[in-house]
Amino acid sequence: MDSDEKTSDTKYGEARKFDANFKGPIHNRGCTDVLCCILFILFLFGYFAVGLLAWSQGDPRKVIYPTDSRGQFCGQAGTPMEKKPLLFYFNILKCASPLVLLELQCPTTQICVETCPKEHLTLLTAKLSLDRKKQDYYRSYCKEGTNFTKMSAPDILSQGLCPAMLIPSQAFTHRCLPALGTLKGVVVVGNETSLADNAGDQVNATQLLDAAKKSNLVVEARQVAMRIFEDYTVSWYWILLGLVIAMVVSFVFIVLLRFLAGVMIWVMIILVILVIGYGIFHCYWEFASLKGVAGADVTIKDLGLQTDFSIYLQIRQTWLAFMIILAIVEVVIILLLIFLRKRILIAIALIKEASRAVGHVMSSLFYPLLTFCLLAMVIAYWAVTAVFLSTSNEQVYKVFNISAGEFTRNSCVPESFSPNNFSAGTLDTECRFAFYGGETLYHKYLIVLQFYNLFLFFWCANFVTALGQVTLAGAFASYYWAFKKPEHIPAYPIFASLGRALRFHTGSLAFGSLILSLVQIVRVLLEYLDHKLKGAQNRCAKFILSCMKCCFWCLEKFIKFINRNAYIMIAIYGKSFCPSAKDAFFLLMRNVIRVAVLDKVTDFLLFLGKLLIVGIVGICSFFFFSGRIKAVEETAPSLNYYWVPILTLVVGSYLIAHGFFSVYAMCVDTLFLCFCEDLERNDGTAERPYLMSNNLLGILKKSNDTTKTVD
């Protein structure tokens, strides 16, 4: 352990001196970083103002209901269109126009209807028909107030009052799209490969297919979303039960760590290796069982993007990829365990010490619930504000007619619009709803308000996380520096630490959170620029942008590390953020070897614990929801994608395990800094005994020359 001894290099500051009056977190402290506290409060008031402005201007119905050419919501309760929930296109072929990509709206008249047309019928056929029901049927797909019986077909078409023809359609994402299918490998619509219009021209079904795809740029995504939503509606109680089980398993694991830390760590390591090993075996079994199966040798690249993700599980390449990934993870873990086997003993001793601390401060296990509730409030406020901001645009109307030349896509006002304002041959030109936008100052700076909303979300979320870290650090520091445990541990250490943090250090927490949030918002801006310039950038620009994104990712990780240790020093000494960050950094640099090989090994072992819990819950949920367990096969819900609840449980169980283990991680980091200071402050004599446990003293080959040692 000689290589681990503390250094006296003044480049990283002087070592801590012995102080007989130091008993842990200082109680006599003052407010820190007051200016940043005031700035944070002012920004919060601005955040609330943005929320109120967004809620007064926004309308979430715009992302739920389709809108017709007049901007009316189809199917919205309390409106004239309440009983007309579906959007009907007069000429679906125009949806293949480039205008769809420019304006996200088809350049054809759209109206709200009750049902989609079920048969092929032209306007001329309906006009000449003596069947009154057929005429009424066709009139239901015309604009309101159209005098269908008295007007001639040419007049109706020239004024754009009715569609030229109806084609068999079906409702999809609240829109009437052609009822396309395949017959002997040929695309058909209503069992026909082509349909005749009023002039006798044939409309090919393939043309309708292309137009239908472009009529709604997010049809496939919404289809998947609806299926996922259906899966959640039939499996939510099973997901909730699985999350409760994950919580119980995590709690039991933490309790067992309290009494059997050493045994649990080794059991955890072995189980993680076995769980990943079983995953490799299962992937190989699936890979081998698909050998010779028709279509199983298709590659993922050839398969392309499919909305039914279960198709990917029916090809061999998917299971081969899973097997390779798991094998790499298994090898990496085994190699790390081999090379770090000596340091694992010290890490286990530190975890045992953390287990004792958690045992004496049991309320710390429940503190993550407060953090979770506060983060849920921050996320909910940000999400609601973002939705209202994105739907606070006004209706924008444009001139729609491909033959209108320079007038096409000009802004217009429906009430005062007249086709006579345009040159001859454009009588079918209309002023129709195009999209939601606006020309006011509010609408011009809407993107700025969205970034402000995102920035405050980062700031508030980081502040809540920082508050939890300072609170836990103060409580665990009280445990470490207590000479006699538990007699000298203050009553209610969590509440005392939380009170100190809110009363004295709100500004310091806001300062550290602000620095991290600035880096995060820059990363978002880089991603935004990358998305906007994707079509125009050259290779040099790509390289520079990638380097900047990588640098800021590394910077974010470094700032998180500095902040975490700075908050520990704030909790102990009550200084401002910058001096605390400096003290923490210098202390870590004076013990850089221990930081590299001890603290990170402990984090790795705790990560294996989270991985074990996630693996157990994930494997059990896979067998349950995929119907592999015969005993509960009928109990399992019928799902479109059985991976939906499985992934939800995997992510949820990881967050739950992370919540419990974050207490341990914060405890370990706090004890580690205290442990480093203990080595600097004390020398093991009767006047200056070490406060670390006898277990750690033995591993470090140190001892106290006093009978008042602490265990």
N, C-alpha and C positions, 0 to 999 in steps of 0.2 A: 504493500500500500504506500510505499515511500513516494512513488510517482504521483500519488494523489494528494500529497500534503499541500497545505495552502502556501501560496507564494507571498512574498513581501514586495513584489514589484510595484513601485510607486506609480507606474504608468497607469495602473487601474485603481489608484487611490490607496489610502492607508487602511490596514485591517481594522476591524472593530475593536475598540478598547473595552476592557472590563469595566462594568458599571454595577456597583453593588445595589443601586436603587432601581435598576431596570428589572421589571417584573412582567414584561409582555407588552401588549398594546397600551400606548400612552393614553391616559384619560384627559389630561389637561392639554387640550389642543384648540386651535382656532380655525376659522373658515378659510378654505383654500380656493384659489383660482376663481375669485368672486366675479371678475369681469366675464369670464366664460359662462358662469352660472346665469348672469343677467342676459347674455347673448342667447343662451339656450332657451330661456323663458320667453324672450321676444320672438324667437323663431317659432316656438310652440304656439304663441298667439297668432302669428302669421299663418301657421299650419291650420289652425282652427278657422281662420278667416277664409283660406282657400277651400276648406271643406264646406263651409256655409255657402260660399259662392258657387261651388260645383253643385251642391244639392239644390240650389235655387234655379240653376240653369240646365242641369242634366235631366235626362229621361231614359232610364234603363230599358224601357220598352223597345228602343231602337235596335238593341242587340238581340231581342227576343222575337219580335214580330216582323214579317216582311212588309214592305211599303209599296203602294201602287204608284202610278205616274204622277199623282197629285200629292204624294207624301203621306197618305193616310195609312194607318196601321190596319192590317188585315187580321180580323178575329179579336181585336181589342175590345174588352167588355166596356159597355157604356158609350160606345161610338156607333155611328150608322153601319160600320163594317163588322159589328159584333158577330153576326151570323154568316159572315163570309171570311173564313179563316185561311183560304188558299189564294196564292198569287198566280194569275194566268197571263201568259205572254201572247200578244196578238200574232207575232211572227217570231217563233223561236229560232229561225235560221239567222236572224240578225244578231243573235247573241254570239255568233262566231266572229263578229266584227272586232277590229282592234280597239274600238271605243270601250269595250268591256274592260280591257286592261287599263285604259286611261282613266275611266270614270267609275269603274266597278259597278256599272249599271248597263243593262241591255238597251240599245238604241231602238226600242220598240215599245208601243203602248202596253202598259201593264195594269190590270184591274183585279180587284178582289172578287172571288167567286165562292159559291157554297161548295160545289163539287167540281172535279175535273171532268172534261169531256171523255166519253167512253166509246165514241164511234167517229169514223171519218165522214165529214160533211162539209161541203163548200157553201159559200154564201149564195151563189147562183142557184144551186140545187135547193137550198132552203127557201129562197124567194119564189121559185117556180112550183114548189110543192103545194098541194092543196091540203096537206095535213097541218092543221092548226097547232098540234102539239109539237111538231117538228120545228115550226117557226118560233114558237115560244121557247123551245129548247135552245135554238140558235141565238135568240134575242138575249138570253140570260148571260151570254158571253160578249155582249156589246156594252158600250158606255150607257150610263143611265140617261134616260130621256130620249133615246134614239127612236125615231118614228120608223120602225122597221117595215111596216106594211105600205106606207105611202111613198117612201123614198125609193129611188131606183138603186140597183146594186152598184153602178158606177159612182153615183153620188155618195153612197155610204162609204165606199172604199176611198174616194178622193178626199173625204173629210176625216177619214180614219176613225169612223164610229164603230166598226165591227171588224173582226179578223176576216181575212180572205177565206180561211178554211179552218176547220177543227180537226184535230188528229187525236187518236186514242192516247190518253195520258193517265198518269198515276201521280198521286200526291207523294212528294218526297221533300222533306225539310220544309213543309208548308208551301211548296211550289208545285205547279202542275208541269211535269216534265214528260216527254214522250215515253209511252209504254214500250220501251225497247227490249228486245230479246234476241235469241239466236234460234234459227231453224236450219238444221243440217249444216251448221258452221257459217250461216249467212245472217247478217244483222237484219232484223225485221222489226216493224212497228205494227202492232195489231195483226200479226201473222202475214203482213204484206211487206214486200221488199221496197215498194215505192208507192207514193200517193199522188193523185192528180189534183192540181189546184183549179181555179176558175178558168184560166186560159187553156187548160188541158195539158199544161206542162207537168212533167213528172218530178216529184221531190223524192230523192233517194233517202232511204233509212239511215245510211251512213252519214249523210249530211246532218240529219237530225241528231245523230249520236254526237257529232262534233260540236254542234250548237248547244246541246244539252249539257255537255261537259263544261263549256265556257260560260254558261248562263249563271252558274253558281260556283265561284272559285273555291269555296270551302265545303262543297257538298260531301266529299269523302270524309273530311275531318268531322263534319257534323254527324255523319252516319256512325262513325266510330264512337263519337261522344255520346250519342243516344244509346248505343248498345252498352257502353260502359255504364251509363246512368241506370239502365235497366238492370245490369248486374248488381249495382250497388243497392237498388231497391229490394232485391230478393236475397241479398247476402249480408246486409248491414248488421244484423244482429249476430251473425256468425263472426263477422269481422270484429265487432265490439267484444264478443266473448274471447276471441283470440288475443286482442289487445289486453284484456284483463288477465288472461293467462300469462302473457309476456310480462305484465307488471308484477304478478305474483312470483314468477320465476326469477325476475331481476331482484325483487326484494329478498327472496329466500337466498339467492346467491350472495347478496350483500351481507345478510345475517350470518351465513356460513363463513364468509370471509372474516367476520368478526372473531370467530372462535377457532377456525381451522384454515387460517390464511395460507400457511405453507402447503398443506395437503391440497387445498382447493386450487392453488395456482398450478401445481403439477397435474392434478386431475383435469383442469381446464386446458392445459397445453395438450395433453394426450387426447382429450375429447375433440378439440379443434382439428387435430391431425386426422382423427378417425372420421369426423363428419365430412371434411373435405375429401378424404380418401373414398368415402362412400359416394360422394357426388361424382368423383372420377369414374368409379365403377358403374354407377347408374347411367352416366352419359355413354360409356363404352357399350353397355348392354343395349341401350336404345339404338346406338350407331350400328351395332352388329345385327340387331333384329330387323333393321330396315334394308339389309343387304338383299338384293334381288327383287325388292318391292317396286312395282311400276311407278315411275315418277320420283322415286326417292333420291335419285342421283342428280336431280336438277340443282344447279347452283343458286345461291341466294341472289347473285347478280342477275341471272337469267329470270328468276322469279319476280324481281322488281318489288315495288311497294304494294302490299296487299292489306286490305282493311281487316280481313280475317287472319289474325296473327297465328292462329292455331295451325295454319298451313305450313308455317316455317318449322314447326315441330315434326312435320311429316317428311322432312328431307334430311339426309345423312349429314350434310355439311354443317347444319346448325348444331347437332350434337357433337360433331368433331370439334367445332370451335369452342363449345362449352367445355369439352374435355381438356383441350389444350390450355385454356385459361385457368381452369382449376388446377391442372398439373403444375403450371408455372407458379401459382400462388402457393401450392403445397411445397414445392422445392424451395422457394424463397423463405418461407416460414421455417422449414427444417434447417436451412443453412444459417439463418439468423440465430436460431436456438443453439446450434453447434458453436458458432463463433462467440456468442454472448453467454455461454454457460456459466462462466465464473461470475459475471456481473449479475446474473439472475438471482444468486444467493443474497447479494446486497439489496437488490430490488425487492425481493420477497420480505426481507427484514424491514424495509421502508414501508411496504404494504401492510405488514403486521402492525407497525407503529400507527399507520393511518387507520387501521381497523380499530385499535384501541381508542384513537381520537374520536372516530365516528361513534364508537360505543359509548363514550362519555358525553358526546354531543348528538344524541339521537335525533333531535329536532332538525338537524342538518339534512336528514334523508327526506324530509317533507318540504324543505325550502324550494326544491325545483318545481313544486306545484305552483308556488307564487310566481316564479319566473315564467312558467308555462302560461299562466293566466294573463300576465302582463304582456307577454309576446303575442298571445292570441288577440288581445285588444288592439295592439299596434298593427298587426297584420290585417285585422278586420277593418280598421279605420282606413288604412292605406288602400285596401282592395275596393272598398265602397267608394272612396274619393276618386280612385282611378277610373272606376266604371262611370261615375257621374261626370267626370271631366271628359271622358271619351265620348259621352253621349250628350254633351251640352252644345253641340253644333246646331246651327239653324238649317232649314231646308233650302237647298240651292237648286234652282231650275236652269236647265240648259236647252238650247235649240237642238233637236234631234232630227236629222235627216242627212243621210250619207251624200245626197246629191246637192246639199245646200252650200257646198264649197266652203268659202271663208266664214260663213255664218254658223257652221256646225260647231257645237259646243260653246257658243256664246251664251253668256248669262241672260236670262229673260225673266219677266214677271207674268205669270199665267193670266192674271186678271186683265192686263192691258195688251196681251200678245195677239198679233194678227199675222197670218201667213202672207197677207198682201204687202207686208213690209219687205218681202224678199222678191228676188227676180222671178220671172215666169218659170213654170215647171217645178215649183216647190210648194204646191198647194197642200201636199201631205205633210209639210213641215209642222212640227208641234213643239210647244214649250212644256217640257215634262220634268218631273222631279228626277234629279241626277244623283245627288249624294247629300250628305250633311256636312256643312262647312260654315263659313261666315266671313264677313268683311270687317267686323268691328274690332276695336283694340283688344278686347277680351279673346276673340277667336284667333287673332294674329299671334298672341302670346300664349296660346293654349299649350303648345309643346313645352314652353318654359315652365308653366304651372305643373305639367306632368313630371318634369325633372325635379322641380321643387318638392313635389309630393314624394317622389322616389328618394330624394336626398334626405328628407325628414324621416322617412321610413327607416333608412339605414341608421340615421343618427339615434332615433328613439330605440330601435332594436338593439343597437350596440350599447346604448346607455343602460337598458334593462339587463343585458348580459353582464356589463361592468358592475352594476349594483349587486348582482348575485355573487360575483367573484370577490368583491371587497367584503361583503357580508360574511361569506364562508371563510375567507382568509383571516378576518379578525377573530372569528370564533375558534378556529383551529390554532391560531397563534397563541390565544389565551390558554389553550390546552398545553402546548409545547412548553411555554415559559413558566408554567405552574411548577413550583419546586416540589410540592407534594400533590399527587393526583389521587383522587379528585377533589381533595379538601380545598386546594387553592384555586380551583377553576371557578370563575365567577358564575353566579346564578344567571340562567337564561342567556348564555353567550351569544346565541343567534340574534335575539331581539336587541341586546346591547350593541352588537356590531352593526346591525341594520340602522339603529337609531343614530350611531356615530356617523355612518356613511351619509345618511340623508341630511343630518343637521350640519355637518362640517365640510363634507367633500362632494357635494352635488356638482360644484364647478369643476373639480378635478376629474370626476367621472365624465362630465360633458366634454371636457377638453380632450381626454383620451379617445372618447367615442367620436368626436369631431374629426380628429386626424385620420382615424380608420375609415370614417364615412367618406371623407374627401377622396381617399385612394379608391374606395369601392365605386364612387360615382364616376371617377375618371375611367375605371375599367368598363363601366356601362357605356360611357360616351365612346370609348374605343370600339366596343362591339356595335354600337349604333352607326359609327362611321364606316366600319367594315361592311355592315349590311347595306348602307346607302351607296358606297363606292364599289360594291362587288362587281358591277358590270363594267366599270370604267378604269379600275386600277390596273397598273402593270405589275410585273414581277417584282420590281424594286419597291414599289409601294406596298405590295403584299409582305415582302420581307421586313420592311421597316415597321409596319403595323403589327406583324407577328412578334417582332422583338419587343415592341412597346408593351404589348399585352402580356408577354412573358415576364418582363421586368416589373410591371405593376402587380402581377400575381405574386411574385417573390416578395415585393415590398409589402403587400398586404399580409402575407404570412409572418414576415419579420415584425411588423408593427403589432400584430396580434400577440406575438411572443413577448415583446417589450411591454405592451400594455398589461398583460396578465401579471407579470412580475412587478411592474410598477404599482398595480393595485394592491398587491400583497404588502409592499413597503408602505403604501398610504395607510392601509389598515393597521399596521404596527406602529408607525412613527407619526402619522398625521401630517406629513409634509405635502407640499404642492406636487402636481403631477411631474413636472420636469425634474426637480431634485430627486423625487422618488424613483423615476425611471433611470436617472443617472446612477443612484446608489444601487439599484437592482442590477443594472448592467455591469457595473464594476465588481459587485459581489460575485456575479456569475462568471465574469472573466477571471477573477482571482481563483475560481474553482472550476475552470473551463473543462478539465478532464472529467470531473465528476458530472458536470452537466451533460457532456457528450455521451458518457458510457453508463451513467446511473439513472439520471432523471428520464432519459428517453427510453431506456429499457423498461422502466416502470410503466411509461405510457404505452409501450408496445404490449406489455402483459395485460394491461387494462383493456386495450383494444381487442386482444384475443378473447377476453371475457365477453365483450359486446358481440364479437363475431360468433361466439358459441351460442349465445342466447338467440341471435338472429337465425343461425343455422338450425337450431332445434325447432323454433316456431315455423321457419320456412319449410322444412322437410315435412313436419306434421300437417301444415296447411296444404302442401302440395298433394299428399296422399289423400287428404279429406276432400278437397274441392275437385280433384281430377277423378274421383270415384275409384281410386285404387284399393280402398279399404272396403271389402265386401260387407262387413258388418254394419257400416253406416252409409252404404251406397245409396239407399233410398232416402236417407235423411239429408244428404247433401243437396243444395239447391241446384236447379237447372240453369246453366249460365251460357252466355254467348262466348265469353272469354274467361276461362277459369283462372287465368293468370292475373286478372284484375284484383280479386280479393287476396291472392297470394302476394302480389307486389305491395298491396296496401298494408298487409300484415307485416311483411318484411321491413318496409320503410317505417311503419308505426312502431314495431318492436325495437328497431334500431334507435329511434328517437327516445323511446321509453328507457331502454337500457342506457343510452347516452345520458339521459337525465339523472339516473341513479349513479352511474359511474363518473359523471362530471363532478359529483360531490367528492368521490374518492380522488379523482384527478386533481381537483383544487386542493384537497387535503394533502396529497403527496407533494404538490408544488410548494405549498406553504411550509410544510414540515421540512422540505429540502432546503429552502432558503434559511429557515430557522436553524436547521442542522449545520449549514455552512457558517452561519454567524456564531453558533455555539462553539464550533471548533476555533473560531477566531477570538471570541470573548474569554473562553475558559481554557484551563490547562489540566484539569483533573485533580488539582490539589484540594485540600480541605476547604480553603477559602474560595476557590473558583472551580467547583465541580461541574462536570458535563451534565447537561439535563437530558441527554438522549437516553434511550433504553439500554439496558445491559446487553441486549442482543446485538444492537448496532455497535456498542463499544467493543464487544468481542470480535465482530467481523472486521472492524477497523483496527483491531489489536491495540486498543486503548483501554484505560481503566481509571476509575476514580479512587483516590486515596482517602476516601471518607466512607463512613457507613451510611451516609444519607444519600445513597444512590436511588434512582427512580427506575421503576420497572413498569 
